[in-house]
């Protein structure tokens, strides 16, 4: 191997700063989430009465529903991706390539959402939309796995293993949930779409539910073990005297 190739490979796989890919991800998500709203358009025909305006608004409801769903999905994927970089402090070329494929499938979201909003009755449209989400989720998981096992994650001790297990546990649950949605596509498009919305709501608000449950558990435990209650009096000595 000559000196030029050696230096090229050494520079490519050397550890780099991670904030560059973070900045690119923020830009891609910002543009993607902005483009989603452009699909919501009123009909071009002339509206002369209130009933015409009402019907035109009703006709845009599928696009509004798809926009709300996809915007929240994109926001969730952005939040998860940026959370990873709380622990990923360095980068290399392979990590950048994986992140670019991840962002590529994120960029397809406006098209898959538009295709779905026009064909809510189609199992193919719902399946394509769910497939897009599965591709994003797959590269998100692959990105974390490569970063963790390549030494790009900088967390000391057992905390790093606990974080890794928590991230992969959530990814496995999401894969299982979307696999069920894919199975629903073979039966009914509306069943698959409803399942997609339900899965997204559970994955989004599951953390809030767990937090509230843990707070209630701690509060109830503190009330049962309150030090103000004092020890239970022992009346056996009084019984003997009597």
Secondary structure as the mmCIF struct_conf table of DSSP 4:
data_model
#
loop_
_struct_conf.conf_type_id
_struct_conf.id
_struct_conf.beg_label_comp_id
_struct_conf.beg_label_asym_id
_struct_conf.beg_label_seq_id
_struct_conf.end_label_comp_id
_struct_conf.end_label_asym_id
_struct_conf.end_label_seq_id
HELX_RH_AL_P HELX_RH_AL_P1 UNK A 3 UNK A 12
BEND BEND1 UNK A 13 UNK A 14
STRN STRN1 UNK A 16 UNK A 17
BEND BEND2 UNK A 18 UNK A 18
HELX_RH_AL_P HELX_RH_AL_P2 UNK A 19 UNK A 35
HELX_RH_3T_P HELX_RH_3T_P1 UNK A 36 UNK A 39
BEND BEND3 UNK A 44 UNK A 45
BEND BEND4 UNK A 49 UNK A 49
HELX_RH_AL_P HELX_RH_AL_P3 UNK A 50 UNK A 59
TURN_TY1_P TURN_TY1_P1 UNK A 60 UNK A 60
HELX_RH_AL_P HELX_RH_AL_P4 UNK A 61 UNK A 84
TURN_TY1_P TURN_TY1_P2 UNK A 85 UNK A 87
STRN STRN2 UNK A 88 UNK A 88
STRN STRN3 UNK A 90 UNK A 91
HELX_RH_AL_P HELX_RH_AL_P5 UNK A 93 UNK A 107
TURN_TY1_P TURN_TY1_P3 UNK A 108 UNK A 108
HELX_RH_AL_P HELX_RH_AL_P6 UNK A 109 UNK A 118
TURN_TY1_P TURN_TY1_P4 UNK A 120 UNK A 121
HELX_RH_AL_P HELX_RH_AL_P7 UNK A 123 UNK A 149
TURN_TY1_P TURN_TY1_P5 UNK A 150 UNK A 151
STRN STRN4 UNK A 153 UNK A 153
TURN_TY1_P TURN_TY1_P6 UNK A 157 UNK A 157
HELX_RH_AL_P HELX_RH_AL_P8 UNK A 158 UNK A 184
TURN_TY1_P TURN_TY1_P7 UNK A 185 UNK A 187
HELX_RH_AL_P HELX_RH_AL_P9 UNK A 189 UNK A 224
TURN_TY1_P TURN_TY1_P8 UNK A 225 UNK A 225
HELX_RH_3T_P HELX_RH_3T_P2 UNK A 227 UNK A 229
HELX_LH_PP_P HELX_LH_PP_P1 UNK A 231 UNK A 233
HELX_RH_AL_P HELX_RH_AL_P10 UNK A 236 UNK A 241
#
